[in-house]
Structure formats: C-alpha cells, structure tokens
Amino acid sequence: MPGTLTLLSPAKLNLFLHITGRRADGYHQLQTLFQLLNWGDELHFSANNSGKIRLHCPGLDIPEQENLIMRAARLLQRDDLGADISLKKRIPAGGGLGGGSSNAATTLLALNQLWQLGLDNQTLQALGAQLGADVPVFVAAHTAWAEGIGEILTPVELPQRWYLILSPDCHVSTTEIFSHRQLTRNTSAIKMAAFFEGHSANDCQELVRQLYPEVDKALKILENFGEARLTGTGGCVFAGFDTEAQARAAQAQLPNGWNGIIAQGVNKSPLKQFLV
C-alpha cells in the first residue's frame, strides 16, 4: 500500500474561553471559539504493509503509550497496515495552541486516506474525542464555536485577522488549572452575537497569571499593542491585528528575547481536503 503525505498540522487559538459548569464526571462545560491558524507542525506519513507504526520525532521525549500520534494511529490500525511517521515540531508544548490534539487529528485524517479505510468525518471525530476534547475541531478542519466539553461544534466564518503570539518559557499544566480551587466555573453562557460585541474573556487567564509570572509578563508586553489574551489554559498569549503589516510592526517592537510568532487566522484548515 504505497503512498505518502506531508501535511501542515495547524495550531489554534481560543479567542475566548468561558467555563459554564462542571459535570458529575469531572469534565468542565465550556464555551469557546476555536480559531485555526495557517501555522503549525509538519507531519510526514509513508504507508506500508509492515504491520508496524514507527514514529520519528527528534527532541520530543513522550512515551509511546502517551503520544497522541501513536494513539491515533493505533485506533485506526488493522491487520498488516503500517506507517512511518515523521514529526517536525514547531508548536510549543503546554502552550494552549493545541499541538498534540492537532497532531492526533492530522494522523487520523492522513491514515484514513492512505490506508483507504473510508471512515467518514463524524466517525473520525468520535475517535478523536477519545484522545482529547480538542481533537474533534481539528478533524472537522474548520474554525468553530464549541460547547459541551468542546465537542459540540458549529462552523464559523470569521473575518481575516493576523495574530502575534508569545510563548513564555513555561509549561502550564491543564490539569492543574482545571482542578484549581480558584478557577471560575459558573460563567453564564453567551450567544455568538455577544462575543462579536466584545462580551467575552478567558476564565483561566487571571489564575494562570497568578501562578505563572512568565505568562503575566508576556501579557503585559502584548497589552502595549492592544487587547492581549491567553489561549486555552495557556501559557501562550496573543493579540489580534487587522493586517499582517500591523502584526509585524508590533513584533518589531518586542523587547529583546521575545521573538513572537506571526500567524494568520484561517476558517478552513488545509486538512479540509481529506474530509469524506
């Protein structure tokens, strides 16, 4: 079964994040708007009939049983299906940009095609949800409003914007933030129109600022250029601009030691081409 694919595994921003409750099983009910980006990791897949899945990812020291790429591949693997997978990592770990979830989704979509499994997108999203709450939006391959635990998705067409993203030198633990006693968990649900009118926030932001001084510093830097916000549970922070030139002008004014990432928001992921 020869076949190869080299794909962008896109990052995302949470343009806001409201935690509206907590379920009996411990999962948090939330509302968010996932903005996909034209920047991310790169994954290369080469299918074969070896029955073995081999992953090459220099510098990424994650046990195989915890690696979302391997777990996604195992969910699809049948009989003698095999693949060699290489990862070029750009998305920082623990940054709230969805790197691991995006990698898992890209793996599901790529191997579904290369292995000629014929699974539809709804099935792949359900498989992705077994790996993490953020995986389905990457499988759906479209910027989306999300509710529930993040799995109830409504595709959204957003105006084209550019983002300057800072990645502080820290790894923010999602588990720590979501289990913290000071986390706000009773924000009232909003309608989509309220977001576009400016009535939104990231309910994790103030807590992360308190616990991680590096994130607080990054937010203060970006606040010089406009509204700055945490993405997900952090630790990356971002500010939005109407044009690439504005984003690059802000990047040029960053203090020494802060390079920043420039990325464009996209409504459709490049993975859209693989939807069945």
Secondary structure, DSSP 8 states (H G I E B T S, - for coil): ---EEEEEEEEEEEEEEEEEEE-TTS-EEEEEEEEEEEEEEEEEEEEESSS-EEEE-TT----TTT-HHHHHHHHH--TT-EEEEEEE--S-TTSSS-HHHHHHHHHHHHHHHHTT----HHHHHHHHHTT-TTHHHHHHTB-EEEETTTTEEEE------EEEEE--S----HHHHHH-TT---------HHHHHTT---BTTHHHHHHH-HHHHHHHHHHTTSS--EE-TTSS-EEEEESSHHHHHHHHHTS-TT---EEEEEESB-GGGGG--
